[in-house]
Amino acid sequence: MANIVSVERATVALGTATVLDGVSLGVSGGDRIGVVGRNGGGKTTLLNVLAGTRVPDTGRVTRTGVATVG
């Protein structure tokens, strides 16, 4: 199945801290994802990039379908 959201080499820095560093991943239709990590590790930032509410500092996000965030 094709990805409805693809992230390629995304980097996001908050102040002096890089919370996402060269992240690449794809989410296919019907996928359910969960993100686990330490506090301040970039979980919310990653989900915001996937949802389209945050643009990465570098890299590319491609959306090819309709996705819902729940």
Secondary structure, DSSP 8 states (H G I E B T S, - for coil): --EEEEEEEEEEEETTEEEEEEEEEEEETT--------TTSSHHHHHHHHHTSS--SEEEEEE-S-----
